[in-house]
């Protein structure tokens, strides 16, 4: 009851109001820190996924080039129009 009276008399300068504000700031700060943490983790995951995709694409294009060369060797076409 004394806290209520003090809050009614002093308003925002009362002890109860100051404690409430401090808790509110602390809670919002923790939430902000949490958002930053998980945003950084998500960005790291995305970057890792993009790197894996790029490596897979490079590996596939190298495989395709190798298949093209192997197919040309097997075909036996010497470029003169005659098959050997």
N, CA and C atoms as a LAMMPS dump frame, in Angstrom:
ITEM: TIMESTEP
0
ITEM: NUMBER OF ATOMS
252
ITEM: BOX BOUNDS ff ff ff
-5.0000000000000000e+02 5.0000000000000000e+02
-5.0000000000000000e+02 5.0000000000000000e+02
-5.0000000000000000e+02 5.0000000000000000e+02
ITEM: ATOMS id mol type element x y z
1 1 1 N 0.809 -1.186 0
2 1 2 C 0 0 0
3 1 3 C 0.857 1.256 0
4 2 1 N 1.959 1.194 0.726
5 2 2 C 2.86 2.34 0.778
6 2 3 C 3.457 2.615 -0.602
7 3 1 N 3.724 1.535 -1.344
8 3 2 C 4.284 1.7 -2.686
9 3 3 C 3.28 2.395 -3.609
10 4 1 N 2.042 2.035 -3.478
11 4 2 C 1.005 2.668 -4.3
12 4 3 C 0.896 4.16 -3.995
13 5 1 N 0.926 4.479 -2.708
14 5 2 C 0.838 5.889 -2.316
15 5 3 C 2.038 6.673 -2.846
16 6 1 N 3.227 6.076 -2.698
17 6 2 C 4.435 6.748 -3.179
18 6 3 C 4.356 6.965 -4.692
19 7 1 N 3.886 5.958 -5.396
20 7 2 C 3.772 6.084 -6.856
21 7 3 C 2.758 7.157 -7.235
22 8 1 N 1.679 7.256 -6.462
23 8 2 C 0.679 8.287 -6.744
24 8 3 C 1.228 9.681 -6.461
25 9 1 N 2.054 9.804 -5.424
26 9 2 C 2.606 11.111 -5.056
27 9 3 C 3.724 11.545 -5.987
28 10 1 N 4.681 10.647 -6.231
29 10 2 C 5.886 11.023 -6.977
30 10 3 C 5.808 10.704 -8.464
31 11 1 N 4.916 9.832 -8.859
32 11 2 C 4.774 9.502 -10.278
33 11 3 C 5.973 8.728 -10.805
34 12 1 N 6.587 9.233 -11.846
35 12 2 C 7.707 8.561 -12.488
36 12 3 C 8.972 8.582 -11.646
37 13 1 N 9.021 9.419 -10.646
38 13 2 C 10.197 9.494 -9.785
39 13 3 C 10.117 8.541 -8.59
40 14 1 N 9.028 7.81 -8.453
41 14 2 C 8.898 6.877 -7.333
42 14 3 C 9.822 5.687 -7.532
43 15 1 N 10.147 5.046 -6.425
44 15 2 C 11.042 3.893 -6.457
45 15 3 C 10.444 2.777 -7.317
46 16 1 N 9.165 2.518 -7.158
47 16 2 C 8.494 1.451 -7.909
48 16 3 C 8.573 1.722 -9.419
49 17 1 N 8.338 2.933 -9.828
50 17 2 C 8.397 3.285 -11.249
51 17 3 C 9.818 3.14 -11.79
52 18 1 N 10.8 3.546 -10.99
53 18 2 C 12.194 3.43 -11.433
54 18 3 C 12.601 1.971 -11.579
55 19 1 N 12.199 1.13 -10.632
56 19 2 C 12.516 -0.298 -10.706
57 19 3 C 11.845 -0.914 -11.928
58 20 1 N 10.597 -0.557 -12.16
59 20 2 C 9.861 -1.067 -13.322
60 20 3 C 10.567 -0.657 -14.613
61 21 1 N 11.004 0.592 -14.705
62 21 2 C 11.71 1.064 -15.899
63 21 3 C 13.025 0.322 -16.099
64 22 1 N 13.751 0.107 -14.998
65 22 2 C 15.033 -0.6 -15.094
66 22 3 C 14.819 -2.029 -15.587
67 23 1 N 13.805 -2.704 -15.062
68 23 2 C 13.52 -4.07 -15.508
69 23 3 C 13.111 -4.085 -16.971
70 24 1 N 12.327 -3.107 -17.363
71 24 2 C 11.888 -3.02 -18.749
72 24 3 C 13.076 -2.819 -19.692
73 25 1 N 13.99 -1.922 -19.327
74 25 2 C 15.183 -1.687 -20.151
75 25 3 C 16.039 -2.942 -20.235
76 26 1 N 16.206 -3.622 -19.117
77 26 2 C 17.021 -4.831 -19.094
78 26 3 C 16.403 -5.911 -19.991
79 27 1 N 15.096 -6.054 -19.91
80 27 2 C 14.399 -7.05 -20.722
81 27 3 C 14.521 -6.727 -22.207
82 28 1 N 14.343 -5.463 -22.569
83 28 2 C 14.444 -5.09 -23.982
84 28 3 C 15.874 -5.246 -24.491
85 29 1 N 16.843 -4.972 -23.633
86 29 2 C 18.239 -5.15 -24.01
87 29 3 C 18.549 -6.626 -24.259
88 30 1 N 18.031 -7.491 -23.391
89 30 2 C 18.25 -8.928 -23.568
90 30 3 C 17.595 -9.422 -24.849
91 31 1 N 16.415 -8.928 -25.146
92 31 2 C 15.725 -9.325 -26.377
93 31 3 C 16.517 -8.869 -27.603
94 32 1 N 17.054 -7.664 -27.543
95 32 2 C 17.851 -7.133 -28.65
96 32 3 C 19.101 -7.98 -28.853
97 33 1 N 19.756 -8.345 -27.758
98 33 2 C 20.956 -9.174 -27.83
99 33 3 C 20.624 -10.533 -28.441
100 34 1 N 19.502 -11.095 -28.039
101 34 2 C 19.074 -12.383 -28.568
102 34 3 C 18.809 -12.293 -30.075
103 35 1 N 18.137 -11.23 -30.508
104 35 2 C 17.874 -11.056 -31.944
105 35 3 C 19.179 -10.968 -32.716
106 36 1 N 20.136 -10.218 -32.185
107 36 2 C 21.439 -10.092 -32.866
108 36 3 C 22.118 -11.446 -32.981
109 37 1 N 22.093 -12.202 -31.881
110 37 2 C 22.752 -13.507 -31.856
111 37 3 C 22.17 -14.426 -32.914
112 38 1 N 20.854 -14.559 -32.928
113 38 2 C 20.237 -15.483 -33.863
114 38 3 C 20.292 -14.971 -35.292
115 39 1 N 20.319 -13.667 -35.493
116 39 2 C 20.483 -13.126 -36.841
117 39 3 C 21.872 -13.492 -37.36
118 40 1 N 22.891 -13.363 -36.506
119 40 2 C 24.255 -13.713 -36.909
120 40 3 C 24.36 -15.203 -37.218
121 41 1 N 23.719 -16.038 -36.425
122 41 2 C 23.743 -17.474 -36.679
123 41 3 C 23.063 -17.81 -37.997
124 42 1 N 21.938 -17.173 -38.279
125 42 2 C 21.232 -17.412 -39.536
126 42 3 C 22.079 -16.978 -40.731
127 43 1 N 22.752 -15.842 -40.597
128 43 2 C 23.606 -15.362 -41.687
129 43 3 C 24.759 -16.328 -41.922
130 44 1 N 25.326 -16.868 -40.843
131 44 2 C 26.414 -17.831 -40.984
132 44 3 C 25.922 -19.101 -41.672
133 45 1 N 24.714 -19.55 -41.323
134 45 2 C 24.147 -20.732 -41.97
135 45 3 C 23.931 -20.48 -43.452
136 46 1 N 23.38 -19.309 -43.781
137 46 2 C 23.136 -18.98 -45.188
138 46 3 C 24.444 -18.941 -45.966
139 47 1 N 25.459 -18.338 -45.385
140 47 2 C 26.75 -18.238 -46.061
141 47 3 C 27.331 -19.63 -46.302
142 48 1 N 27.219 -20.505 -45.312
143 48 2 C 27.733 -21.868 -45.465
144 48 3 C 26.945 -22.611 -46.545
145 49 1 N 25.644 -22.425 -46.578
146 49 2 C 24.814 -23.088 -47.584
147 49 3 C 25.16 -22.578 -48.983
148 50 1 N 25.378 -21.289 -49.111
149 50 2 C 25.734 -20.723 -50.414
150 50 3 C 27.079 -21.249 -50.883
151 51 1 N 28.03 -21.379 -49.964
152 51 2 C 29.345 -21.912 -50.337
153 51 3 C 29.223 -23.349 -50.809
154 52 1 N 28.396 -24.145 -50.114
155 52 2 C 28.211 -25.531 -50.525
156 52 3 C 27.574 -25.599 -51.905
157 53 1 N 26.585 -24.744 -52.16
158 53 2 C 25.937 -24.733 -53.473
159 53 3 C 26.927 -24.356 -54.561
160 54 1 N 27.774 -23.373 -54.284
161 54 2 C 28.766 -22.952 -55.273
162 54 3 C 29.751 -24.081 -55.542
163 55 1 N 30.175 -24.782 -54.481
164 55 2 C 31.11 -25.889 -54.667
165 55 3 C 30.464 -26.999 -55.483
166 56 1 N 29.179 -27.278 -55.213
167 56 2 C 28.486 -28.311 -55.966
168 56 3 C 28.352 -27.909 -57.429
169 57 1 N 28.034 -26.639 -57.683
170 57 2 C 27.902 -26.167 -59.057
171 57 3 C 29.235 -26.252 -59.786
172 58 1 N 30.317 -25.884 -59.097
173 58 2 C 31.635 -25.961 -59.725
174 58 3 C 31.995 -27.409 -60.016
175 59 1 N 31.687 -28.286 -59.09
176 59 2 C 31.965 -29.706 -59.288
177 59 3 C 31.163 -30.272 -60.435
178 60 1 N 29.902 -29.864 -60.582
179 60 2 C 29.063 -30.347 -61.666
180 60 3 C 29.558 -29.823 -63.003
181 61 1 N 29.97 -28.567 -63.062
182 61 2 C 30.441 -28.027 -64.338
183 61 3 C 31.76 -28.68 -64.732
184 62 1 N 32.609 -28.997 -63.754
185 62 2 C 33.858 -29.692 -64.062
186 62 3 C 33.565 -31.098 -64.548
187 63 1 N 32.588 -31.769 -63.95
188 63 2 C 32.204 -33.105 -64.386
189 63 3 C 31.666 -33.063 -65.805
190 64 1 N 30.857 -32.066 -66.135
191 64 2 C 30.286 -31.944 -67.468
192 64 3 C 31.383 -31.7 -68.499
193 65 1 N 32.371 -30.885 -68.153
194 65 2 C 33.468 -30.633 -69.074
195 65 3 C 34.253 -31.913 -69.302
196 66 1 N 34.461 -32.664 -68.253
197 66 2 C 35.176 -33.928 -68.367
198 66 3 C 34.399 -34.914 -69.225
199 67 1 N 33.079 -34.955 -69.098
200 67 2 C 32.253 -35.846 -69.908
201 67 3 C 32.302 -35.426 -71.364
202 68 1 N 32.289 -34.119 -71.627
203 68 2 C 32.341 -33.643 -73.008
204 68 3 C 33.65 -34.065 -73.67
205 69 1 N 34.734 -33.938 -72.955
206 69 2 C 36.036 -34.326 -73.508
207 69 3 C 36.086 -35.828 -73.723
208 70 1 N 35.568 -36.589 -72.775
209 70 2 C 35.578 -38.041 -72.908
210 70 3 C 34.705 -38.47 -74.076
211 71 1 N 33.578 -37.825 -74.278
212 71 2 C 32.684 -38.138 -75.381
213 71 3 C 33.366 -37.833 -76.713
214 72 1 N 34.089 -36.752 -76.773
215 72 2 C 34.797 -36.393 -78.003
216 72 3 C 35.881 -37.414 -78.3
217 73 1 N 36.561 -37.905 -77.284
218 73 2 C 37.608 -38.906 -77.488
219 73 3 C 37.014 -40.225 -77.949
220 74 1 N 35.898 -40.593 -77.422
221 74 2 C 35.257 -41.865 -77.764
222 74 3 C 34.684 -41.804 -79.165
223 75 1 N 34.185 -40.675 -79.567
224 75 2 C 33.541 -40.528 -80.875
225 75 3 C 34.479 -40.859 -82.022
226 76 1 N 35.731 -40.627 -81.878
227 76 2 C 36.688 -40.974 -82.905
228 76 3 C 36.684 -40.032 -84.084
229 77 1 N 35.998 -38.946 -84.01
230 77 2 C 35.925 -37.989 -85.102
231 77 3 C 37.188 -37.145 -85.061
232 78 1 N 37.997 -37.209 -86.11
233 78 2 C 39.242 -36.45 -86.125
234 78 3 C 39.065 -35.073 -86.742
235 79 1 N 37.835 -34.718 -87.063
236 79 2 C 37.564 -33.408 -87.592
237 79 3 C 37.658 -33.338 -89.11
238 80 1 N 38.026 -34.421 -89.799
239 80 2 C 38.156 -34.431 -91.233
240 80 3 C 36.924 -35.048 -91.919
241 81 1 N 35.951 -35.44 -91.074
242 81 2 C 34.74 -35.992 -91.646
243 81 3 C 34.798 -37.485 -91.852
244 82 1 N 35.918 -38.12 -91.59
245 82 2 C 36.033 -39.557 -91.745
246 82 3 C 36.081 -40.203 -90.372
247 83 1 N 35.353 -41.273 -90.236
248 83 2 C 35.403 -42.008 -88.954
249 83 3 C 36.532 -43.011 -89.045
250 84 1 N 37.255 -43.203 -87.974
251 84 2 C 38.385 -44.132 -88.029
252 84 3 C 38.036 -45.511 -87.597
